[in-house]
């Protein structure tokens, strides 16, 4: 099974990325995921179910420990390409 996770962390700061946002992005970029897209207002990554769920666990723990007061996320099952 493949999953796609989309997430944002709060509070927002339009002038400079807060520590919790930087930490969350680093977790996702360092995970064994593919199709990672990070941006100022949202982040998306795809990968196998185990890899995504492991990354989400780490993302939640580390972002909250780094000052996030809210983490909004959505996880979707995505269709795998038939080869």
N, C-alpha and C positions, 0 to 999 in steps of 0.2 A: 504494500500500500504506500502511496505517495501522499504527502501532505504539503499544504501551503500555509504558512503563518504570516499574518500581517499584524504589526504592533506599533504602538506609540507609548511614550512615557510622559508623565507630567510631574511637576509643573513645567510649562513651556517657558522659554526665554528666547526672544527673537534676536537678541544681540549676540549671544554666545551659547553654544551647546552646553547644557548643564552636565555635570559629572554623570548622573544616572543615565542620560541619553548616550553619552560616549561609551559608558560601560556596556549598555545593552547592545549597541552596535558592534562593539568589539567581541562580545560573546557570539553573536550571530556570524560575524565575519570569520571568527576562529573555529566555528563548528564545521563538521563534515557535511555541509549542505551545498546545494548548487542553486543557481539562479538567484543569488543574493542581490537585493537592490535596496540600498540605504539612502534616505533622503531627509530633509529637514522636518517634514510633516508626517512621515510614515515610512515603514520599513517592511520589506517582504522577502521571504526566503522559501525555498522548496527543497524537499529531500525525502528520503525514506522515513517512514513513521517513527522508528526508533531514534533516528538522528534528530528529527524535528522535536520530538517530545523531550529528549535529553537537553537539547538547546533551550527549549522553552522553560524547563525547570531551572536551568542555570541562569537564564535571562531574568526570570522573576526574582530569584533569590538575590542576585547581584545588583539588579536595578533598585530593588527596595532597600537593600543595605547601603546603596549609594545615594539615597535621598529621594527616590521617586515616591510620590504620594498616590499615584495611580498608574497602573499599566493596563492599557486597553489592548486586547488581542483577539484575533479571530483565527481559528484553525479550520481549514477546509480540506476534505479529501479531494484529490484531483485524479483525473483519469490518466492512466499510464498509456503511452503510445504503444500501439500494436506493431510489432516489427515482423 
